[in-house]
Amino acid sequence: MRVSGGVLVDAKERPVTLRGMSTHGLGWYPRYLNAGAMKTLKQYGANVIRLAMYTETSSGYLEEPRNLDFVYIGIENAIAENLYVIVDWHILSDGNPLTHMEEAIAFFSEISERYGQTPNILYEICNEPNGDTTWEDIAAYAAMVIPAIRKNAPEAVVLVGTPNYSSRLRDAMASPLPFSNLLYSYHKYIDVSPEAEDSQEYWLQKAVETGFPVFVTEWGINGSEGEDMDLANARQFVKFLNENQISWCGWALSNAEEIHGTISPDCDKLSGWGWENLTQGGRLMFSSFR
């Protein structure tokens, strides 16, 4: 795949839309990296899995470098099911990606050296820059990390996070990075606040209109399970993404006791989830893969 005209295309220049799930933190929920889980996602129609390797947190990569094995297990099982894989350097509490740039370079260098010739792999270099992180900070970070990936994987698609938890596209749109085969990450959680929703949707619409390449690497539904979930707006959001060939991953493949888990907290199945095993948000995401 490569990026052309703001969307992913295949070798014959046909548009490709990736739809699937993001894992939760691999150090917390490695159980869903098994081959059966990948097969189940594919049976529902998913064609991508995002592997969220948290960085500066408990059981994250910086605390437990051996958790890199979870990335390899996820990649291998996804490849066996012919799924695409996003390797996600999941910064969050360490809001500025420059904080651990050297570690990120080492991380992506090792993975791209192993999988540089594997067409399934996409590289997301900074999940959610936040706090006072500027687009200039992100650009400086990308200028160091992207060449480290491209040294081993010159044709790989790279995803770049945007400011304010990957919700602010306008800075990147005003000053795109000087690299080919890039997509810019955008995250949306339905019903954050009316003001934030209006601003976010305006810029996402502008990105579509101008052919600016966006990948929604995370989206979810706020509220509580049941009537408080804004399923109507969530359906409209997915409809917009699919109609405009914007690739996406839902958050998150886990049975965590939180609203964004897609597997019911009382379900202990590691794969083969039926409709009754999914939360309302999970049902919406799983039914939207195709």
C-alpha positions in Angstrom: 0.0 0.0 0.0 0.9 3.6 -0.3 -0.8 7.0 0.2 -2.2 8.8 -2.8 -4.7 11.6 -3.0 -5.2 11.5 0.7 -6.2 7.8 0.9 -4.5 4.4 1.0 -4.3 2.7 -2.3 -3.1 -0.8 -3.4 -0.5 -1.7 -6.0 -3.2 -1.1 -8.7 -4.1 2.3 -7.4 -7.4 1.1 -6.0 -8.5 2.8 -2.7 -8.1 0.6 0.4 -9.9 1.3 3.6 -8.6 -0.4 6.8 -11.1 -1.1 9.5 -10.4 -2.9 12.7 -9.6 -2.7 16.4 -6.9 -1.3 18.6 -5.7 -3.4 21.5 -5.6 -2.0 24.9 -2.2 -1.7 26.5 -0.2 -4.8 25.5 1.4 -5.0 29.0 -2.1 -5.2 30.6 -4.1 -7.3 28.0 -1.7 -9.5 26.1 -4.4 -12.3 26.2 -6.1 -10.9 23.1 -3.0 -11.3 20.9 -3.7 -15.0 20.3 -4.3 -16.5 16.9 -7.9 -17.2 17.6 -8.6 -13.5 18.5 -7.1 -12.5 15.1 -9.2 -15.0 13.3 -12.3 -13.9 15.1 -11.7 -10.2 14.1 -11.2 -11.3 10.5 -14.4 -13.3 10.6 -16.3 -10.2 11.6 -14.7 -8.3 8.6 -11.8 -6.5 10.2 -8.6 -6.2 8.1 -6.3 -4.4 10.6 -5.2 -4.6 14.2 -3.4 -1.8 16.1 -0.9 -2.9 18.7 -0.8 -0.3 21.4 2.6 -0.4 23.2 2.3 2.1 26.0 5.6 3.8 26.7 5.9 5.7 30.1 3.4 3.8 32.3 3.3 0.7 34.5 3.9 -2.4 32.3 4.8 -0.1 29.5 7.8 -0.5 27.2 10.1 1.8 29.1 9.5 -0.1 32.3 9.3 -3.6 30.7 11.4 -3.6 27.5 10.7 -7.4 27.2 7.1 -6.5 26.4 8.4 -6.0 22.8 7.7 -9.8 22.6 4.0 -8.9 22.8 4.4 -6.8 19.7 6.1 -9.7 17.9 3.4 -12.2 19.0 0.7 -9.8 17.7 2.4 -9.2 14.4 3.0 -12.8 13.7 -0.5 -13.9 14.6 -2.0 -11.0 12.5 0.2 -11.8 9.5 -1.0 -15.4 9.7 -4.5 -14.2 9.3 -3.5 -11.8 6.5 -4.4 -8.7 8.6 -2.6 -5.4 8.4 -0.8 -4.3 11.6 -0.2 -0.9 13.1 2.7 -0.8 15.5 1.8 2.0 17.9 4.3 3.8 20.1 1.6 4.7 22.6 2.7 7.9 24.3 0.2 9.3 26.7 1.5 10.3 30.2 4.8 11.3 28.6 2.9 13.9 26.5 5.8 15.2 24.3 7.3 12.5 22.0 10.7 14.2 22.2 10.9 13.0 25.8 11.8 9.5 24.8 12.9 10.0 21.2 16.0 7.9 21.5 14.0 5.0 22.9 11.5 5.4 20.1 14.2 5.3 17.5 15.6 2.1 19.0 12.1 0.5 19.1 11.2 1.3 15.5 14.6 0.5 14.2 14.4 -3.0 15.7 10.9 -3.7 14.4 11.5 -2.3 11.0 14.8 -4.2 10.6 12.8 -7.4 11.3 9.8 -6.6 9.2 11.1 -4.0 6.7 10.1 -6.2 3.7 6.7 -7.2 5.2 3.9 -5.2 3.5 1.4 -5.8 6.3 3.1 -3.3 8.7 2.3 0.3 9.4 4.2 2.4 11.9 2.4 4.9 14.2 5.2 6.9 15.8 3.4 8.9 18.5 -0.1 8.0 19.7 -1.4 11.1 21.5 0.9 14.1 21.9 -0.6 16.3 24.6 -0.1 19.0 27.1 1.9 21.9 25.7 3.4 19.8 22.9 3.4 21.8 19.7 3.3 20.7 16.1 6.8 21.9 15.8 7.8 19.5 18.6 6.1 16.6 16.7 7.8 17.6 13.5 11.2 17.6 15.1 10.5 14.2 16.5 9.2 12.8 13.2 12.3 14.1 11.4 14.4 11.8 13.5 12.2 8.7 13.8 10.8 8.4 10.3 14.3 8.1 8.7 15.1 5.3 11.2 12.1 3.4 9.9 12.7 4.2 6.3 16.2 3.0 6.5 14.8 -0.6 6.8 11.3 -0.1 5.4 11.6 2.6 2.6 8.1 2.1 1.4 6.3 1.7 4.7 3.3 3.8 5.6 3.9 5.9 8.7 1.2 7.5 10.9 2.0 10.7 12.8 0.1 11.9 15.8 -1.2 15.4 16.0 -1.5 17.8 19.0 -4.1 17.8 21.8 -4.4 14.0 22.0 -4.4 13.7 18.2 -7.6 15.8 17.9 -6.1 18.9 16.3 -5.4 18.5 12.6 -5.2 22.1 11.6 -1.5 22.5 12.5 -0.4 19.5 10.4 -2.6 20.7 7.6 -0.9 24.1 7.6 2.6 22.6 7.7 2.7 18.9 6.4 5.8 16.9 6.9 8.2 16.5 3.9 7.8 12.7 3.6 5.8 10.5 1.3 3.5 7.7 2.4 2.3 9.6 5.5 -1.0 9.6 7.3 -1.9 11.8 10.2 -3.6 10.3 13.2 -6.9 11.7 14.4 -8.8 10.5 17.5 -12.4 11.1 18.4 -14.5 10.1 21.4 -18.2 10.7 20.7 -19.9 13.3 23.0 -16.8 14.9 24.5 -18.3 18.4 24.5 -20.4 20.3 21.9 -17.6 22.8 21.4 -14.9 20.3 20.9 -17.1 18.2 18.6 -17.9 21.1 16.3 -14.3 22.1 16.0 -13.0 18.6 15.4 -15.6 17.7 12.8 -14.9 21.0 10.9 -11.3 20.1 10.5 -11.9 16.5 9.7 -14.3 17.6 7.0 -11.7 20.1 5.7 -9.2 17.3 5.5 -11.6 15.2 3.4 -12.3 18.2 1.1 -8.6 19.0 0.6 -7.3 15.4 0.3 -5.3 15.7 3.5 -4.4 12.1 4.5 -6.0 11.1 7.8 -6.2 7.7 9.6 -8.6 7.6 12.7 -6.4 5.3 14.7 -8.7 5.6 17.8 -12.3 6.3 18.3 -14.8 5.4 20.9 -18.1 6.3 22.6 -18.2 8.2 25.9 -21.0 7.8 28.4 -22.1 4.7 30.2 -23.3 1.4 29.0 -27.0 1.6 28.1 -29.1 4.6 27.3 -26.4 7.2 28.1 -24.3 6.0 25.2 -24.5 8.3 22.1 -24.9 5.5 19.6 -26.7 7.6 17.0 -23.8 10.1 16.7 -21.4 7.2 16.7 -23.2 5.5 13.8 -23.1 8.8 11.9 -19.4 9.1 12.5 -18.7 5.6 11.2 -20.9 6.3 8.2 -18.9 9.4 7.5 -15.6 7.6 7.7 -16.7 4.7 5.5 -18.2 7.0 2.9 -15.0 9.0 2.7 -12.7 6.0 2.7 -11.0 7.0 5.9 -9.4 4.1 7.7 -10.1 3.5 11.4 -9.5 1.5 14.5 -11.9 1.3 17.4 -10.7 1.5 21.0 -10.3 -1.0 22.5 -10.1 -4.8 22.3 -10.5 -5.7 25.9 -12.9 -6.7 28.6 -11.8 -3.8 30.9 -14.2 -2.4 33.3 -14.5 0.8 31.4 -16.9 2.2 28.8 -14.5 1.8 25.9 -14.0 -1.9 26.2 -15.7 -3.8 23.4 -15.8 -7.2 25.1 -18.2 -7.5 28.1 -16.4 -7.4 31.4 -18.0 -10.7 32.5 -16.8 -12.5 29.3 -13.6 -14.5 29.8 -13.4 -15.8 26.3 -10.1 -15.1 24.6 -11.5 -15.4 21.1 -14.7 -16.5 19.3 -16.8 -13.8 20.7 -20.5 -13.9 19.9 -22.8 -10.9 19.7 -23.8 -11.6 23.3 -20.2 -11.2 24.4 -19.8 -7.7 23.1 -20.7 -4.3 24.7 -23.0 -1.9 22.8 -20.0 -0.1 21.5 -18.3 -3.3 20.6 -21.4 -4.4 18.6 -21.4 -1.1 16.7 -17.7 -1.4 15.9 -17.7 -5.1 14.9 -20.8 -4.6 12.7 -19.0 -1.7 10.9 -15.9 -3.6 9.8 -17.4 -4.7 6.5 
